Amino acid sequence: MSVSDLEEGLQKFTQVVEERREEEAAEKAQNKEQEAKLQKYRDLLEAEGITAEELVALIGDAPKVKKKRAARLAKYKFADENGEEKTWTGQGRTPKALQQLLD
């Protein structure tokens, strides 16, 4: 490699190192700010006489609400072996009575 190629490579490498240092400094500043916020809340909780365990217990008891999917409309009507009218959405396993008719 020529000296000019090496100098160009060194310049690019130096630029990458500087960018990484700036990223690390920004990340450290953000972490420091986050830690300061957390410490503020720790002090506030301590001043109020609330323990971390009590706070976790309070938050942990909140029920998680699961959304229930709406029922699918039936696509097929058929009579089973007892003559009862049944329906099937077309999803999942084929009902035995329908499978027998298909076979």
Secondary structure, DSSP 4 states (H G I P E B T S, - for coil): --HHHHHHHHHHHHHHHHHHHHHHHHHHHHHHHHHHHHHHHHHHHHHHT--HHHHHHHHHTSPPPPPPPPPPPP-EEEE-TTS-EEEE-S-SSPPHHHHHHH-
